[in-house]
């Protein structure tokens, strides 16, 4: 709500008026619990103390009866003015501030003295005084950032890609990470800490259940180490999801109802990249081994996540991959412009250091039989993905230049590796 006036004669939900920056609401506190459902930092709750408010509510009730025949409104009018005590006036602080500024502006305008057309020249300044200190300006910005009303005051950052003229000269990731980080605190301030954060709901938003509002707030306050701790509670590989995930969390963001959603994906990616840069992400070798051996067939995202979780539990994990490098779609499916292969290698090397074994160029069913895995391992997990294509019986299907998507992506990534050497060194794996 950004303006106007509303009369509510029933129960409300939690965090009422969370997105209310203007207008006035008159709410009938039916069961006496309304005040507990409102964030007092956003709006002021008042009674009908002014004659103007009492008359306004009465007029609205009368209009409501005429338009709808409401029995509730009729009963309130029959007992008037006693029901005034049950009404709460919801008055947003932002709206009060705007009204006050408007009033002051009109007073100043009326008090401006007439002149003869001559204006006083501004005082001279040294050139050093005129040059703004960028670091000081940023410090001042940090001091005045408003987390409570950030979703109203600040706009979503839209410049997330490198300049096109620069991008067309290389095969690197298209994201402009330095620029995104400069404005990250402002973007974190846009998280409105709504009563029901659908962004972290695995049925509406993040399928992992990432605790998004928590680490958004930690980034805003500069507590990056705790932010990465919170992020890693639910996400094995934030550096992947922060780059290639379709971000259903942003689609479920409550702010998205009236404004562009919070840049959750950018914040997530920045948290994990900052943690790697600071040296906080280190191999976590289990202190105790269970003695159980687990074979995982397929080293794509699902296989890697399972391997890491099972290794944390102390099991001895071996991952089998039919290709020449582990990673599955991460390695040969997603182009380098979206996900740098150095980022994939960094995680694979970390997993090897944690005790996970990778065996590449091993095709289960051909090179190694399933019965052999059953004998040698206590458990076998199949995470083979869905790379087998389904053809379409269409006219001209046999023309040149028509390829299956996964075959084309894999071939192009391998060519980049061979011709341009983009993917770096191999992780320490058995071939």
Secondary structure by P-SEA (a helix, b strand, c coil): ccbbbbbbcccccccccccccbbbbbbcccccccccccccccbbbbccccaaaaaaaaaaaaaaaaacccaaaaaaaaacccccccbbbbbbaaaaaaaaaaaaaaaaaaaccccccbbbbccccccccccccaaaaaaaaaaacccccccccccccccccccaaaaaaccccccaaaaaaaaaaaaaaaccccccccccccccccccccaaaaaaaaaaacaaaaaaaaaacccccaaaaaccccccccccccccccccccaaaaaaaaaaaaaaaacccccccccccccbbbbbccccaaaaaaaaaaaaaccbbbbbbcccccccccccccccccccaaaaaaaaaaaaaabbbbbccccccccccaaaaaaaccbbbbcccccbbbbbbcccccccccccaaaaaaaaaaaaaaacccccccccccc
